[in-house]
């Protein structure tokens, strides 16, 4: 999916480039795994709205039917939102959900990271990184070296911030909502947290 705009891009619905569901051959004992996520590339003056932009991995057929040798889940794809940094900074942080997650097991409803890896969410600045973080995937932001907040809540997300040398300073509470370590987590690459 490619969107090129000179003004605002407002997403109140869903822009999806998800991987497909695996296919089963009824004449055999095998089925294909889910496809990997595709790509969503948006260029705009700034992003607004409260919708969803996703390129998630696909899932295999329903694994409750164990008579089939099923494939795994697909890895996440790529989401890139390239906005004018000054224009985006002048706007409120939009609650748009960005996701490049791997597929989720259709029967047991959890991630199998050994079969599907998170894709990439690319942003030109940390403006969309709010104190209520709702993203899924490897978040890549060039020159993102310092992130200071009073508190941080991660809800319904698996976020890996790929910014070597990043320092995250949280004055009060860090809260990760969810009990499944595969589905709800915050990871960093060569960063420090205090």
Backbone as JSON Lines, residues from 0, in Angstrom:
{"i":0,"aa":"X","n":[0.86,-1.17,0.0],"ca":[0.0,0.0,0.0],"c":[0.9,1.23,0.0]}
{"i":1,"aa":"X","n":[0.72,2.12,-0.95],"ca":[1.52,3.33,-1.04],"c":[0.59,4.53,-1.06]}
{"i":2,"aa":"X","n":[0.76,5.44,-0.11],"ca":[-0.04,6.67,-0.06],"c":[0.91,7.85,-0.07]}
{"i":3,"aa":"X","n":[0.77,8.72,-1.05],"ca":[1.57,9.93,-1.14],"c":[0.63,11.13,-1.06]}
{"i":4,"aa":"X","n":[0.82,11.95,-0.04],"ca":[-0.04,13.12,0.15],"c":[0.82,14.32,0.48]}
{"i":5,"aa":"X","n":[0.39,15.48,0.01],"ca":[1.11,16.71,0.35],"c":[0.55,17.33,1.62]}
{"i":6,"aa":"X","n":[-0.65,16.93,2.01],"ca":[-1.27,17.47,3.23],"c":[-1.38,16.41,4.3]}
{"i":7,"aa":"X","n":[-2.47,16.49,5.06],"ca":[-2.69,15.56,6.16],"c":[-3.23,14.23,5.64]}
{"i":8,"aa":"X","n":[-2.81,13.14,6.27],"ca":[-3.42,11.83,6.05],"c":[-4.17,11.48,7.34]}
{"i":9,"aa":"X","n":[-5.49,11.37,7.25],"ca":[-6.32,11.05,8.41],"c":[-6.8,9.61,8.27]}
{"i":10,"aa":"X","n":[-6.46,8.8,9.26],"ca":[-6.83,7.39,9.25],"c":[-7.81,7.15,10.39]}
{"i":11,"aa":"X","n":[-9.07,6.97,10.07],"ca":[-10.08,6.63,11.08],"c":[-10.62,5.22,10.87]}
{"i":12,"aa":"X","n":[-10.19,4.58,9.81],"ca":[-10.55,3.19,9.54],"c":[-9.33,2.3,9.66]}
{"i":13,"aa":"X","n":[-9.18,1.36,8.74],"ca":[-8.06,0.42,8.76],"c":[-7.37,0.43,7.4]}
{"i":14,"aa":"X","n":[-6.05,0.58,7.43],"ca":[-5.21,0.37,6.25],"c":[-4.45,-0.91,6.53]}
{"i":15,"aa":"X","n":[-4.65,-1.94,5.72],"ca":[-4.1,-3.25,6.03],"c":[-3.32,-3.84,4.86]}
{"i":16,"aa":"X","n":[-2.15,-4.39,5.18],"ca":[-1.36,-5.17,4.23],"c":[-0.94,-6.46,4.93]}
{"i":17,"aa":"X","n":[-1.9,-7.08,5.63],"ca":[-1.62,-8.29,6.38],"c":[-1.29,-9.46,5.47]}
{"i":18,"aa":"X","n":[-0.5,-10.41,6.01],"ca":[-0.22,-11.64,5.29],"c":[-1.47,-12.51,5.21]}
{"i":19,"aa":"X","n":[-1.5,-13.38,4.23],"ca":[-2.69,-14.22,4.02],"c":[-2.69,-15.41,4.98]}
{"i":20,"aa":"X","n":[-3.85,-16.01,5.11],"ca":[-4.0,-17.23,5.9],"c":[-3.48,-18.41,5.09]}
{"i":21,"aa":"X","n":[-2.86,-19.36,5.78],"ca":[-2.34,-20.54,5.1],"c":[-3.44,-21.34,4.41]}
{"i":22,"aa":"X","n":[-3.06,-22.1,3.41],"ca":[-4.0,-22.87,2.61],"c":[-3.84,-24.34,2.94]}
{"i":23,"aa":"X","n":[-4.94,-25.08,2.97],"ca":[-4.88,-26.52,3.27],"c":[-5.24,-27.32,2.03]}
{"i":24,"aa":"X","n":[-4.53,-28.42,1.83],"ca":[-4.82,-29.35,0.74],"c":[-5.63,-30.5,1.32]}
{"i":25,"aa":"X","n":[-6.94,-30.54,1.06],"ca":[-7.77,-31.57,1.66],"c":[-7.35,-32.99,1.28]}
{"i":26,"aa":"X","n":[-6.62,-33.14,0.18],"ca":[-6.2,-34.47,-0.25],"c":[-4.92,-34.95,0.41]}
{"i":27,"aa":"X","n":[-4.31,-34.13,1.24],"ca":[-3.07,-34.55,1.9],"c":[-3.18,-34.25,3.39]}
{"i":28,"aa":"X","n":[-2.11,-34.46,4.08],"ca":[-2.08,-34.18,5.52],"c":[-1.27,-32.92,5.83]}
{"i":29,"aa":"X","n":[-1.17,-32.0,4.87],"ca":[-0.33,-30.83,5.04],"c":[-1.09,-29.53,4.74]}
{"i":30,"aa":"X","n":[-0.65,-28.49,5.37],"ca":[-1.2,-27.17,5.07],"c":[-0.08,-26.15,5.13]}
{"i":31,"aa":"X","n":[-0.24,-25.07,4.39],"ca":[0.8,-24.03,4.35],"c":[0.68,-23.11,5.56]}
{"i":32,"aa":"X","n":[1.79,-22.48,5.9],"ca":[1.78,-21.5,6.98],"c":[1.22,-20.17,6.49]}
{"i":33,"aa":"X","n":[1.08,-19.24,7.43],"ca":[0.59,-17.91,7.07],"c":[1.64,-17.12,6.32]}
{"i":34,"aa":"X","n":[1.2,-16.22,5.48],"ca":[2.12,-15.38,4.73],"c":[2.66,-14.24,5.58]}
{"i":35,"aa":"X","n":[3.81,-13.74,5.21],"ca":[4.37,-12.6,5.95],"c":[3.59,-11.33,5.59]}
{"i":36,"aa":"X","n":[3.66,-10.36,6.48],"ca":[2.99,-9.09,6.23],"c":[3.6,-8.37,5.05]}
{"i":37,"aa":"X","n":[2.82,-7.55,4.43],"ca":[3.29,-6.76,3.29],"c":[3.87,-5.44,3.75]}
{"i":38,"aa":"X","n":[3.58,-4.37,3.03],"ca":[4.13,-3.07,3.42],"c":[3.1,-1.96,3.25]}
{"i":39,"aa":"X","n":[3.18,-1.0,4.15],"ca":[2.38,0.22,4.07],"c":[3.37,1.38,4.16]}
{"i":40,"aa":"X","n":[3.4,2.22,3.13],"ca":[4.34,3.33,3.07],"c":[3.54,4.6,2.83]}
{"i":41,"aa":"X","n":[3.55,5.45,3.85],"ca":[2.77,6.69,3.78],"c":[3.71,7.89,3.85]}
{"i":42,"aa":"X","n":[3.56,8.83,2.91],"ca":[4.26,10.11,3.0],"c":[3.2,11.2,3.1]}
{"i":43,"aa":"X","n":[3.39,12.11,4.05],"ca":[2.38,13.15,4.26],"c":[2.99,14.33,5.0]}
{"i":44,"aa":"X","n":[2.19,15.4,5.12],"ca":[2.62,16.53,5.92],"c":[2.55,16.15,7.4]}
{"i":45,"aa":"X","n":[1.4,15.55,7.8],"ca":[1.3,14.98,9.15],"c":[0.2,13.93,9.18]}
{"i":46,"aa":"X","n":[0.25,13.08,10.2],"ca":[-0.7,11.98,10.36],"c":[-1.73,12.35,11.43]}
{"i":47,"aa":"X","n":[-3.0,12.01,11.18],"ca":[-4.07,12.27,12.14],"c":[-5.04,11.1,12.13]}
{"i":48,"aa":"X","n":[-5.98,11.11,13.07],"ca":[-7.01,10.09,13.13],"c":[-6.82,9.15,14.3]}
{"i":49,"aa":"X","n":[-7.68,8.14,14.36],"ca":[-7.63,7.17,15.47],"c":[-7.83,5.75,14.95]}
{"i":50,"aa":"X","n":[-7.4,5.5,13.74],"ca":[-7.58,4.18,13.12],"c":[-6.4,3.26,13.31]}
{"i":51,"aa":"X","n":[-6.25,2.35,12.36],"ca":[-5.24,1.29,12.42],"c":[-4.48,1.24,11.1]}
{"i":52,"aa":"X","n":[-3.16,1.15,11.19],"ca":[-2.3,0.92,10.02],"c":[-1.5,-0.34,10.34]}
{"i":53,"aa":"X","n":[-1.68,-1.39,9.54],"ca":[-1.05,-2.66,9.91],"c":[-0.51,-3.44,8.71]}
{"i":54,"aa":"X","n":[0.53,-4.21,9.0],"ca":[1.12,-5.15,8.05],"c":[1.53,-6.38,8.85]}
{"i":55,"aa":"X","n":[0.55,-7.03,9.46],"ca":[0.79,-8.16,10.35],"c":[0.99,-9.45,9.56]}
{"i":56,"aa":"X","n":[1.68,-10.39,10.2],"ca":[1.86,-11.71,9.6],"c":[0.56,-12.49,9.59]}
{"i":57,"aa":"X","n":[0.45,-13.41,8.64],"ca":[-0.74,-14.25,8.53],"c":[-0.65,-15.46,9.45]}
{"i":58,"aa":"X","n":[-1.72,-16.22,9.47],"ca":[-1.81,-17.39,10.34],"c":[-2.02,-18.63,9.49]}
{"i":59,"aa":"X","n":[-1.7,-19.81,10.02],"ca":[-2.01,-21.05,9.3],"c":[-3.49,-21.38,9.45]}
{"i":60,"aa":"X","n":[-3.9,-22.51,8.92],"ca":[-5.28,-22.95,9.12],"c":[-5.47,-23.25,10.6]}
{"i":61,"aa":"X","n":[-6.7,-23.45,11.01],"ca":[-7.01,-23.68,12.42],"c":[-6.26,-24.9,12.94]}
{"i":62,"aa":"X","n":[-5.38,-24.66,13.92],"ca":[-4.54,-25.73,14.43],"c":[-5.29,-26.69,15.35]}
{"i":63,"aa":"X","n":[-6.56,-26.45,15.59],"ca":[-7.34,-27.38,16.4],"c":[-7.51,-28.71,15.65]}
{"i":64,"aa":"X","n":[-7.35,-28.66,14.32],"ca":[-7.45,-29.88,13.52],"c":[-6.06,-30.48,13.4]}
{"i":65,"aa":"X","n":[-5.7,-31.33,14.33],"ca":[-4.33,-31.85,14.38],"c":[-4.09,-33.0,13.42]}
{"i":66,"aa":"X","n":[-5.08,-33.34,12.56],"ca":[-4.83,-34.35,11.54],"c":[-3.96,-33.78,10.43]}
{"i":67,"aa":"X","n":[-3.77,-32.45,10.44],"ca":[-2.92,-31.81,9.44],"c":[-1.58,-31.44,10.04]}
{"i":68,"aa":"X","n":[-0.54,-31.55,9.23],"ca":[0.77,-31.03,9.6],"c":[0.79,-29.57,9.14]}
{"i":69,"aa":"X","n":[0.63,-28.65,10.09],"ca":[0.44,-27.26,9.7],"c":[1.74,-26.47,9.7]}
{"i":70,"aa":"X","n":[1.77,-25.45,8.88],"ca":[2.89,-24.53,8.85],"c":[2.78,-23.53,9.99]}
{"i":71,"aa":"X","n":[3.74,-22.66,10.1],"ca":[3.76,-21.68,11.19],"c":[3.1,-20.37,10.81]}
{"i":72,"aa":"X","n":[3.29,-19.39,11.68],"ca":[2.72,-18.07,11.43],"c":[3.7,-17.25,10.58]}
{"i":73,"aa":"X","n":[3.19,-16.22,9.93],"ca":[4.03,-15.35,9.12],"c":[4.63,-14.23,9.95]}
{"i":74,"aa":"X","n":[5.77,-13.76,9.54],"ca":[6.41,-12.62,10.22],"c":[5.7,-11.32,9.84]}
{"i":75,"aa":"X","n":[5.89,-10.3,10.67],"ca":[5.32,-8.99,10.37],"c":[5.99,-8.35,9.17]}
{"i":76,"aa":"X","n":[5.31,-7.42,8.57],"ca":[5.84,-6.73,7.39],"c":[6.47,-5.4,7.75]}
{"i":77,"aa":"X","n":[6.19,-4.38,6.96],"ca":[6.81,-3.07,7.14],"c":[5.74,-1.98,7.1]}
{"i":78,"aa":"X","n":[5.81,-1.08,8.08],"ca":[4.97,0.11,8.1],"c":[5.9,1.31,8.21]}
{"i":79,"aa":"X","n":[5.79,2.25,7.3],"ca":[6.59,3.47,7.35],"c":[5.67,4.67,7.16]}
{"i":80,"aa":"X","n":[5.72,5.58,8.11],"ca":[4.96,6.83,8.01],"c":[5.97,7.96,8.02]}
{"i":81,"aa":"X","n":[6.17,8.58,6.88],"ca":[7.15,9.65,6.72],"c":[6.41,10.98,6.7]}
{"i":82,"aa":"X","n":[6.49,11.71,7.8],"ca":[5.81,13.0,7.91],"c":[6.82,14.12,8.08]}
{"i":83,"aa":"X","n":[6.36,15.36,7.89],"ca":[7.19,16.52,8.16],"c":[7.27,16.67,9.68]}
{"i":84,"aa":"X","n":[8.45,16.6,10.23],"ca":[8.62,16.57,11.69],"c":[8.05,17.81,12.35]}
{"i":85,"aa":"X","n":[8.32,19.0,11.79],"ca":[7.8,20.24,12.39],"c":[6.28,20.28,12.34]}
{"i":86,"aa":"X","n":[5.69,19.85,11.21],"ca":[4.23,19.85,11.08],"c":[3.6,18.86,12.05]}
{"i":87,"aa":"X","n":[4.21,17.67,12.21],"ca":[3.66,16.67,13.14],"c":[3.79,17.13,14.58]}
{"i":88,"aa":"X","n":[4.89,17.8,14.9],"ca":[5.09,18.31,16.26],"c":[4.05,19.35,16.64]}
{"i":89,"aa":"X","n":[3.5,20.04,15.67],"ca":[2.51,21.09,15.94],"c":[1.11,20.53,16.18]}
{"i":90,"aa":"X","n":[0.95,19.2,16.0],"ca":[-0.36,18.57,16.16],"c":[-0.41,17.75,17.45]}
{"i":91,"aa":"X","n":[-1.62,17.49,17.96],"ca":[-1.74,16.53,19.07],"c":[-1.28,15.16,18.6]}
{"i":92,"aa":"X","n":[-0.81,14.33,19.51],"ca":[-0.37,12.98,19.14],"c":[-1.62,12.16,18.76]}
{"i":93,"aa":"X","n":[-1.7,11.69,17.53],"ca":[-2.9,10.95,17.12],"c":[-2.87,9.52,17.67]}
{"i":94,"aa":"X","n":[-4.0,9.01,18.16],"ca":[-4.03,7.65,18.69],"c":[-4.18,6.59,17.59]}
{"i":95,"aa":"X","n":[-3.36,6.69,16.56],"ca":[-3.37,5.72,15.47],"c":[-2.55,4.51,15.92]}
{"i":96,"aa":"X","n":[-3.11,3.32,15.72],"ca":[-2.43,2.08,16.1],"c":[-1.59,1.61,14.93]}
{"i":97,"aa":"X","n":[-0.27,1.48,15.13],"ca":[0.65,1.03,14.09],"c":[1.12,-0.37,14.42]}
{"i":98,"aa":"X","n":[1.03,-1.29,13.47],"ca":[1.36,-2.67,13.78],"c":[2.06,-3.38,12.63]}
{"i":99,"aa":"X","n":[3.15,-4.08,12.95],"ca":[3.85,-4.99,12.04],"c":[4.16,-6.26,12.84]}
{"i":100,"aa":"X","n":[3.12,-6.8,13.47],"ca":[3.27,-7.95,14.37],"c":[3.34,-9.26,13.6]}
{"i":101,"aa":"X","n":[3.94,-10.28,14.21],"ca":[3.87,-11.61,13.6],"c":[2.45,-12.15,13.74]}
{"i":102,"aa":"X","n":[2.16,-13.21,13.03],"ca":[0.86,-13.84,13.15],"c":[0.63,-14.39,14.55]}
{"i":103,"aa":"X","n":[-0.64,-14.57,14.88],"ca":[-1.01,-15.11,16.19],"c":[-1.62,-16.49,16.0]}
{"i":104,"aa":"X","n":[-1.23,-17.42,16.84],"ca":[-1.77,-18.78,16.81],"c":[-3.29,-18.72,16.85]}
{"i":105,"aa":"X","n":[-4.01,-19.26,15.86],"ca":[-5.46,-19.09,15.8],"c":[-6.23,-19.84,16.87]}
{"i":106,"aa":"X","n":[-5.67,-20.92,17.41],"ca":[-6.39,-21.69,18.43],"c":[-6.04,-21.22,19.82]}
{"i":107,"aa":"X","n":[-4.74,-21.02,20.06],"ca":[-4.3,-20.69,21.41],"c":[-4.09,-19.21,21.63]}
{"i":108,"aa":"X","n":[-4.15,-18.42,20.54],"ca":[-4.16,-16.97,20.64],"c":[-2.91,-16.4,21.31]}
{"i":109,"aa":"X","n":[-1.74,-16.92,20.93],"ca":[-0.52,-16.29,21.41],"c":[0.54,-16.33,20.31]}
{"i":110,"aa":"X","n":[1.57,-15.51,20.5],"ca":[2.64,-15.44,19.51],"c":[3.55,-16.65,19.63]}
{"i":111,"aa":"X","n":[4.05,-17.12,18.51],"ca":[5.13,-18.08,18.48],"c":[6.32,-17.38,17.87]}
{"i":112,"aa":"X","n":[7.12,-16.66,18.68],"ca":[8.19,-15.85,18.1],"c":[9.25,-16.68,17.38]}
{"i":113,"aa":"X","n":[9.38,-17.99,17.72],"ca":[10.36,-18.81,17.01],"c":[9.91,-19.11,15.58]}
{"i":114,"aa":"X","n":[8.64,-18.87,15.27],"ca":[8.15,-19.13,13.92],"c":[7.86,-17.86,13.15]}
{"i":115,"aa":"X","n":[7.6,-16.8,13.83],"ca":[7.31,-15.55,13.15],"c":[7.91,-14.39,13.94]}
{"i":116,"aa":"X","n":[8.61,-13.51,13.29],"ca":[9.27,-12.39,13.97],"c":[8.51,-11.1,13.65]}
{"i":117,"aa":"X","n":[8.65,-10.14,14.55],"ca":[8.02,-8.84,14.33],"c":[8.64,-8.14,13.13]}
{"i":118,"aa":"X","n":[7.82,-7.37,12.44],"ca":[8.3,-6.56,11.34],"c":[8.77,-5.2,11.84]}
{"i":119,"aa":"X","n":[8.72,-4.19,10.98],"ca":[9.29,-2.87,11.3],"c":[8.25,-1.77,11.18]}
{"i":120,"aa":"X","n":[8.25,-0.9,12.19],"ca":[7.49,0.36,12.13],"c":[8.52,1.47,12.09]}
{"i":121,"aa":"X","n":[8.58,2.21,10.99],"ca":[9.58,3.26,10.81],"c":[8.92,4.63,10.92]}
{"i":122,"aa":"X","n":[9.5,5.48,11.74],"ca":[9.02,6.86,11.92],"c":[10.21,7.81,11.88]}
{"i":123,"aa":"X","n":[10.05,9.02,11.36],"ca":[11.17,9.95,11.28],"c":[11.5,10.65,12.59]}
{"i":124,"aa":"X","n":[10.59,10.56,13.58],"ca":[10.83,11.2,14.87],"c":[10.01,10.45,15.93]}
{"i":125,"aa":"X","n":[10.29,10.68,17.21],"ca":[9.54,9.99,18.26],"c":[8.19,10.63,18.61]}
{"i":126,"aa":"X","n":[7.69,11.54,17.78],"ca":[6.46,12.26,18.11],"c":[5.27,11.33,18.38]}
{"i":127,"aa":"X","n":[5.17,10.24,17.64],"ca":[4.04,9.32,17.82],"c":[4.25,8.34,18.98]}
{"i":128,"aa":"X","n":[5.39,8.43,19.64],"ca":[5.67,7.58,20.8],"c":[5.1,8.28,22.03]}
{"i":129,"aa":"X","n":[3.89,7.92,22.43],"ca":[3.24,8.59,23.54],"c":[3.43,7.82,24.84]}
{"i":130,"aa":"X","n":[2.94,8.37,25.93],"ca":[3.02,7.71,27.23],"c":[2.09,6.51,27.31]}
{"i":131,"aa":"X","n":[1.13,6.42,26.4],"ca":[0.29,5.24,26.27],"c":[0.63,4.57,24.95]}
{"i":132,"aa":"X","n":[1.61,3.69,25.01],"ca":[2.2,3.14,23.8],"c":[1.35,2.02,23.24]}
{"i":133,"aa":"X","n":[0.87,2.19,22.02],"ca":[0.07,1.17,21.34],"c":[0.66,0.96,19.95]}
{"i":134,"aa":"X","n":[1.72,0.18,19.89],"ca":[2.36,-0.19,18.63],"c":[2.78,-1.65,18.74]}
{"i":135,"aa":"X","n":[2.95,-2.28,17.6],"ca":[3.49,-3.64,17.58],"c":[4.56,-3.7,16.51]}
{"i":136,"aa":"X","n":[5.74,-4.22,16.88],"ca":[6.81,-4.39,15.92],"c":[8.11,-3.77,16.39]}
{"i":137,"aa":"X","n":[9.1,-3.84,15.52],"ca":[10.4,-3.22,15.75],"c":[10.29,-1.75,15.35]}
{"i":138,"aa":"X","n":[10.3,-0.86,16.33],"ca":[10.14,0.57,16.06],"c":[11.52,1.16,15.77]}
{"i":139,"aa":"X","n":[11.67,1.71,14.57],"ca":[12.95,2.29,14.14],"c":[12.76,3.79,13.96]}
{"i":140,"aa":"X","n":[13.52,4.58,14.72],"ca":[13.48,6.04,14.64],"c":[14.93,6.53,14.58]}
{"i":141,"aa":"X","n":[15.35,7.13,13.48],"ca":[16.73,7.61,13.39],"c":[17.03,8.66,14.46]}
{"i":142,"aa":"X","n":[18.22,8.61,15.0],"ca":[18.72,9.6,15.97],"c":[17.81,9.74,17.19]}
{"i":143,"aa":"X","n":[17.18,8.66,17.61],"ca":[16.34,8.65,18.81],"c":[17.25,8.26,19.97]}
{"i":144,"aa":"X","n":[17.72,9.25,20.73],"ca":[18.72,8.98,21.76],"c":[18.22,9.21,23.18]}
{"i":145,"aa":"X","n":[17.13,9.97,23.34],"ca":[16.65,10.27,24.69],"c":[15.13,10.32,24.7]}
{"i":146,"aa":"X","n":[14.54,9.56,25.63],"ca":[13.09,9.54,25.77],"c":[12.77,9.66,27.25]}
{"i":147,"aa":"X","n":[12.28,10.83,27.66],"ca":[11.97,11.09,29.06],"c":[10.47,11.26,29.24]}
{"i":148,"aa":"X","n":[9.89,10.5,30.17],"ca":[8.47,10.61,30.45],"c":[8.2,10.41,31.92]}
{"i":149,"aa":"X","n":[7.07,10.91,32.37],"ca":[6.71,10.74,33.78],"c":[6.24,9.32,34.03]}
{"i":150,"aa":"X","n":[5.53,8.71,33.06],"ca":[5.11,7.31,33.17],"c":[4.93,6.75,31.77]}
{"i":151,"aa":"X","n":[4.93,5.43,31.69],"ca":[4.76,4.76,30.39],"c":[3.86,3.55,30.59]}
{"i":152,"aa":"X","n":[2.83,3.45,29.76],"ca":[1.93,2.3,29.79],"c":[1.93,1.64,28.42]}
{"i":153,"aa":"X","n":[2.2,0.34,28.4],"ca":[2.19,-0.44,27.17],"c":[0.96,-1.34,27.22]}
{"i":154,"aa":"X","n":[0.03,-1.14,26.3],"ca":[-1.23,-1.87,26.31],"c":[-1.44,-2.6,25.0]}
{"i":155,"aa":"X","n":[-1.66,-3.9,25.08],"ca":[-1.95,-4.69,23.88],"c":[-0.85,-4.63,22.85]}
{"i":156,"aa":"X","n":[0.39,-4.55,23.29],"ca":[1.5,-4.32,22.36],"c":[2.71,-5.17,22.68]}
{"i":157,"aa":"X","n":[3.44,-5.47,21.62],"ca":[4.78,-6.03,21.73],"c":[5.66,-5.05,20.97]}
{"i":158,"aa":"X","n":[6.45,-4.28,21.69],"ca":[7.25,-3.21,21.09],"c":[8.72,-3.48,21.34]}
{"i":159,"aa":"X","n":[9.51,-3.43,20.28],"ca":[10.96,-3.5,20.4],"c":[11.5,-2.21,19.78]}
{"i":160,"aa":"X","n":[12.1,-1.36,20.6],"ca":[12.64,-0.09,20.11],"c":[14.07,-0.31,19.66]}
{"i":161,"aa":"X","n":[14.31,-0.13,18.37],"ca":[15.62,-0.4,17.78],"c":[16.32,0.94,17.58]}
{"i":162,"aa":"X","n":[16.89,1.44,18.64],"ca":[17.63,2.71,18.6],"c":[18.85,2.58,19.49]}
{"i":163,"aa":"X","n":[19.95,2.07,18.95],"ca":[21.15,1.89,19.77],"c":[21.58,3.18,20.44]}
{"i":164,"aa":"X","n":[21.89,3.09,21.73],"ca":[22.31,4.27,22.49],"c":[21.17,5.04,23.1]}
{"i":165,"aa":"X","n":[19.94,4.56,22.93],"ca":[18.76,5.25,23.48],"c":[18.76,5.17,25.0]}
{"i":166,"aa":"X","n":[18.46,6.3,25.64],"ca":[18.26,6.34,27.09],"c":[16.79,6.64,27.35]}
{"i":167,"aa":"X","n":[16.12,5.72,28.08],"ca":[14.72,5.91,28.45],"c":[14.67,6.23,29.94]}
{"i":168,"aa":"X","n":[14.12,7.38,30.27],"ca":[14.0,7.8,31.67],"c":[12.53,7.93,32.02]}
{"i":169,"aa":"X","n":[12.08,7.13,32.99],"ca":[10.69,7.15,33.43],"c":[10.68,7.55,34.9]}
{"i":170,"aa":"X","n":[10.07,8.69,35.2],"ca":[10.07,9.23,36.55],"c":[9.22,8.41,37.51]}
{"i":171,"aa":"X","n":[8.03,7.98,37.06],"ca":[7.11,7.28,37.94],"c":[6.96,5.81,37.55]}
{"i":172,"aa":"X","n":[5.87,5.43,36.9],"ca":[5.56,4.02,36.69],"c":[5.73,3.58,35.24]}
{"i":173,"aa":"X","n":[6.22,2.34,35.1],"ca":[6.21,1.63,33.83],"c":[5.21,0.49,34.0]}
{"i":174,"aa":"X","n":[4.15,0.47,33.17],"ca":[3.11,-0.54,33.28],"c":[2.96,-1.26,31.96]}
{"i":175,"aa":"X","n":[3.04,-2.58,31.99],"ca":[2.8,-3.39,30.81],"c":[1.56,-4.2,31.1]}
{"i":176,"aa":"X","n":[0.47,-3.91,30.39],"ca":[-0.82,-4.56,30.63],"c":[-0.9,-5.86,29.84]}
{"i":177,"aa":"X","n":[-1.06,-6.96,30.57],"ca":[-1.16,-8.28,29.96],"c":[-0.31,-9.28,30.72]}
{"i":178,"aa":"X","n":[-0.7,-10.54,30.65],"ca":[0.02,-11.57,31.4],"c":[0.84,-12.5,30.52]}
{"i":179,"aa":"X","n":[0.66,-12.42,29.22],"ca":[1.36,-13.3,28.3],"c":[2.64,-12.62,27.81]}
{"i":180,"aa":"X","n":[3.78,-13.16,28.18],"ca":[5.05,-12.52,27.84],"c":[5.33,-12.49,26.34]}
{"i":181,"aa":"X","n":[4.67,-13.35,25.57],"ca":[4.86,-13.32,24.12],"c":[4.04,-12.23,23.45]}
{"i":182,"aa":"X","n":[2.94,-11.85,24.07],"ca":[2.04,-10.88,23.44],"c":[2.23,-9.46,23.92]}
{"i":183,"aa":"X","n":[2.62,-9.28,25.18],"ca":[2.68,-7.94,25.77],"c":[4.06,-7.72,26.37]}
{"i":184,"aa":"X","n":[4.88,-6.92,25.71],"ca":[6.22,-6.7,26.24],"c":[6.84,-5.47,25.61]}
{"i":185,"aa":"X","n":[7.85,-4.97,26.29],"ca":[8.64,-3.85,25.82],"c":[10.09,-4.3,25.78]}
{"i":186,"aa":"X","n":[10.72,-4.19,24.62],"ca":[12.12,-4.56,24.46],"c":[12.88,-3.39,23.87]}
{"i":187,"aa":"X","n":[14.17,-3.36,24.13],"ca":[15.03,-2.34,23.53],"c":[16.29,-3.01,22.98]}
{"i":188,"aa":"X","n":[16.95,-2.34,22.09],"ca":[18.21,-2.83,21.53],"c":[19.32,-1.86,21.92]}
{"i":189,"aa":"X","n":[20.24,-2.31,22.75],"ca":[21.38,-1.49,23.2],"c":[20.92,-0.16,23.78]}
{"i":190,"aa":"X","n":[19.93,-0.22,24.65],"ca":[19.42,1.0,25.3],"c":[19.51,0.85,26.81]}
{"i":191,"aa":"X","n":[19.37,1.95,27.52],"ca":[19.35,1.9,28.98],"c":[18.01,2.43,29.47]}
{"i":192,"aa":"X","n":[17.54,1.85,30.57],"ca":[16.26,2.23,31.14],"c":[16.46,2.59,32.59]}
{"i":193,"aa":"X","n":[15.96,3.78,32.97],"ca":[16.08,4.18,34.38],"c":[14.81,4.85,34.83]}
